[in-house]
Every structure is written in C-alpha cells, then in structure tokens.
Amino acid sequence: MRSEKLAIPSARDGWVMYYERSVFGEGTLHLHRELELNLVIRGRGEYLIAGGRYSIASGSLLWLFPSQAHLLVEASDDFAMWVAVFRPRFVKRLAGGRTELVAALESESLERVYGGRLDGLRYQELAVGLQRLSQLGNADDAWFNSGLGYYLNLGWEAVCGVTQIRAASRVHPAVEKALHYLREQCGQEPLPMMARKLGISYSRLCGLFSEQTGESLTSYRNRMRIERLMRLFRIHPDRTLLELSLEAGFGSYAQCHRIVSSLTGLSPRHLRSGIEH
C-alpha cells in the first residue's frame, strides 16, 4: 500500500485545498501520517476506509487518521469537498484534554471512523472558514496556522456531536486489494492472472467485486485506464496517441479507441482535443 508523503510548506502546520472529482479523479488507496478532514460541499460519494465502505454526501464531515488507508471508490460527477490536513505535532499541541483525538491519532489500527452530517450553522462556518484559509498567501503563514487550529478544534467538536457515520458494508480483503491493484497497475495483465496473485479464484473475485462495488472488474479497469489516459494527455501533450494508450494500460490503440469511444462517446483524439482546449 502506498504511504503518501504530503507536500506541506515548511512554515505551515498543514494545508487546505478544494477537491473536485471532475478535476482530480478518485485517487488511489493510500495513507499518510497527517490527520485529514473532508467537508463535502456538493454531490455524493463512497469511501473505502479500513475495510469498510462509507457513504458521504453534501454536508458530511469526515476525519481520516494516519492508520486508516482510504480511497474514494465512487463519486457523483458534481462531487466536491474541502480537504484539510494537519501535522501530527500540531494536532497534539492543540488537542489539550481531548484524549480520544490523541489516542485515535496515535493508534496503529484504528477501526472506528469519525464522521457524520453536520447541522447548517456548523457546516457553514467550516465551509466559509476553510475557503478563507485556502486564499491566504505565503506572507500569511501565522494567520493560516492560527485559523487552521481553530477549524481543527471546531471540526472535531462538530463531529463528536452528531450521529456517527457507519459502514454500509464490509469490504472483502481481496476486493480491497483488487481496487488498489487496478488503480496502481492499469496494465494489460489478464484479470484471471491478477486474481491468482491475490489468492482467490477469478469467478469468486468477479462476484465479490460486483456485489461490493456495484461495478464489474472489467468495467472498473477500463474506467481506470481512461482516467490514467486523460492524466497522461495533460502531462504529455506532445506524445503520440499510441504511446499514451499503451502506457495507460491498453493493449493497442485499436483497443483504446474501442473502449474510450464506447464509454465516453468520443474517440481518444477528440477526448484529447477537449482536454487541450
């Protein structure tokens, strides 16, 4: 599993960013040493967290701790949220008597997920505050850190006062591994071979995957290939369609054309043209 190293400016105790699914995609299964806050602004999504599948929607607040591998496995096209991360030492310094927060931060295998739907006033204060923090320039590091601490405490108090989010289902370990594998390795390897590497029969994995994600293995892999292809279009505008198709995991340009056209209604060439312009 990928342990992500977040790029936090040295003078700051965390960062705040606006996340839109249409711009960033759904990411990879990962974890990091920083505490993370998600405040959903628009749309709905499904998170895979510590072996469970959790639903979030507009108005939801979700905390993700260092020991909790997480992945946004599904999201509506309009899904957007504020994301804030906090350095561990910063959290400990501000936590004060919040022993539950400190214990969760230091846990090596935290199973509980802290999150829920906020009331309108708390939600609005957090949303407006995080937006303002995101707009502070480099000269405002002290103000940023002060505000970040305030919204850390406000967000923790808010989520402790609501009905806690519960897993809609538990995710089979093989499905969790397959999700990770297909996101990291969108290659040409036959899916039955992948199943053998995961220690499960192909038919069993197909059934479990469809049941727990609502999507077939083949469909999911093709979607990951297309997302990777679109990222490559942005990064390498001068490379050929054949080169990028192969790097995205398609076996040939012909296969890429067929799959992209069937799922998007556009040829790879037209899809690339839309991204470039």
N, C-alpha and C positions, 0 to 999 in steps of 0.2 A: 504494500500500500504506500502511496506517495505521501511523504511528510513534506508539506509545503513550507517554504521559507518566505514569509511575507516581507515586502519591502516597505518598512516604516521609516520615515525621516528621523534622523538621529535626535533632533531636538523635540520630537513629539512622542507622546505616550500611546499613540495608536493612529488610526486613520478612519475616515468616513468616506463612503462612495455611494453613488446612485447606481443601482443594478437594474438593467432591463434585459429580459430574456431574449428579446429580438436582436439585441446588440451582442451580448456576451455568450449566448447559448446556455447550456446547463452544467458545464464544468465536468470535473472528474471526482471520483471518490477520493477524499483526502482528509487530512487533519493537520493542525498546526498548533503551536504552543500558546498562541494568543486566544483569549476569550473573545467570542464573536456574538454580536447582536444583529438580528434580522428584524426589520419592521416592514411588513408588507403594505405597500401603498395601493396596489392595483392588481386585480386578477386573482388566480388561484394556482396552487402548486402542490406537489407531493415530494416530501423529503425522505430519503433513506438515512436513518440515524441509528447507529449502534444496533443494527439488525432488525429495526422496526421501520414501518412505513407510516409517515405522519402527514396529515393534510393541513395546509395553511391557506389563508385567504386574506383579502383586504381587511386591515385592522388587527391582524395577528402579530404578536411579538414572540420571537423565538431566540433562546440562548443556546449557543453551541460551545461546549467546553473542550479543552485540549485533548482529552482522551476519546472524544466522540468523532469517529470518522463519519463524514456526511457527504451527501450527494443529492442534488436537485434532480430527481429522475423524471419529472414531468411538470410542465407548467403551461398555462394558457398563453396564447400569443401576446396578450397585453400585460403579462406578469411583470411587476416592478417592485423594488423594495430598497430601503436604505440599509446599508451594511456598515456596521462599525466594529472595529477590532481594538482590543486593549492589551497592552503589555502585561504579563503576569505580575511583575513587581508593582506596577501601577495599581492593579486591582487589589493586591494585598494591602497596599498602603492606604487605600481608601475604604476598604471593606469594614474596618472598625470591628464592631461586635457581631457582624454578620457571619457567624461561624459556618452556616450552611453554604454560603457562597465560597468561602475559603476552602472548605472541605471538598466541594464539587470541583473547584479549580485544581486541587492537588490530587484528585482521585485518578488512579491508573486505569480504571474500568467502570466509568460512570454509566449506569443503565438508565437512570431517570432522565427524562427530557423536560426541561423547563420552558414552558411556552403557553400561550393562550390568547384569547380575543380580548382586547382592551376596551374600556369604555371610551366614549368620544373625546372627553377632555384630556385624558392621559395620552391617548393616541395622537391627538392634535399637537399637544405640547412637544412630544417626542419628534414627530414628523417635522415640525417647524424648526425645532432646535437642531436636529441633525442636518437639515438643509443649510441652516446658517453656518454651522461648523464647516461644512464642505466648501463654503465660499470664502473662508478665511485664507489669506495669502501667507507666504513664508514668514513675513515680518510679524505675524500674529501668533507665534508658537505658544506663548504664555497664555494668551486668551483661549487658544484652541484647547490646551491641556486642562485649563480650568473648566471650560464648558464640557469637555469630554468626561471629566469626573462627575459633573453634575448629572449628565444624562446616563452615565453608568448607574449611579445610585437611583435615579428616577425610574429607569427601566427595570432594575431588579425589584424595587418596591412594587412597581406596577404588576409585574408578572407573578409576584407572590400573593397578590390579592385577587387573582382570577381563577376560574376553574382550569386546572392544568390540562394541557393537550395530552391525548392518549393515542397510542399506536392503533391505526386502523387494522393492521395485521403484522405478524412477524414474518420476516423475510428469511427464506431458506438460505443457509450459508453458500450453497452452490449458485444460487441466483445472485447473491451479493457479489460473489467472485466473478460471475459472468458479466455483470454490469461493469465492474471495474475493468475486466479484460477487454471487453468490446470497446470501451472508451479509450483505453490506452493502446490497444492493438487492433486498429480497424483494418487488418490486413486481409490477405487472400486465403488464409488457412481455412480449410473446411470446418464447418461448425461441429461435426461429429468428432473431429480430432481435438477441438477445444474442449468438448465435453469429457473426453477421455483424460485430458490433462487435469481437469477439475475433479476427476474421480467419480463421475456419475454417468449413467447411460444417456445417450443423446435423446431418446424418446422421453425419459423421465425429466431431463432438463428442459426440453421444449414445453412439456406440460406445466411444470412448475413456473417457468418464466412467464408464460402467457397468463397463468392464473394470478400471479402476484404482481405483474407489471401492467397487465392489460394489453400487451403487445407481443407479437411473435419474435423469436430470436432473429429471424431473417429481416423482419421489418426494422427492428431496433438497430441491427448492424448497418443496414442501408442508411438509416437516418444519421447514424454517427459518421458514416463515410461522407455524406453530403455536408454535414456541419464542418467536418475537417476540410473538405474541398473548398468550402466557402472561406474558411480561415486562410487557406493557402492562396486563394485568389487575392486576398487583401495583402498578404505578406510578400507574394512573388508575382507581381503583375506582368513581368517580362518572360516568365517561363511558359512553355507550351502546355496546351490542354492535356496532351498525352502524358507528359511528365507529372503534372499535378494529379491527374486521375490515378496513376499508379501509386503515387505517394499517399494519396488519400485512402488507398486500400482496394481500389477496383482492379480487376484482373486485366482489363483492357479499356481503351477509350470507348469501344463499342458498348461494353457492359455499362460503363459510366453513363453514356448517353441514354441508354435504355432506362436505367434506374432513375436518373435525375429527371428525365422527361416524364416518366410515369408518376413520380411523387411531387414534382413541382409544377408541371405543365410547361416547363421551359427547357430548352437544350442547355448543356453546360456553357456553350458560347454566349447565349443570351443571359444566362444567370450571371456569368462573369461580367458582362457588359453592364448589367444593372448595378452591380457592386461598384464598379469602377466609376460610374457616373451618378 
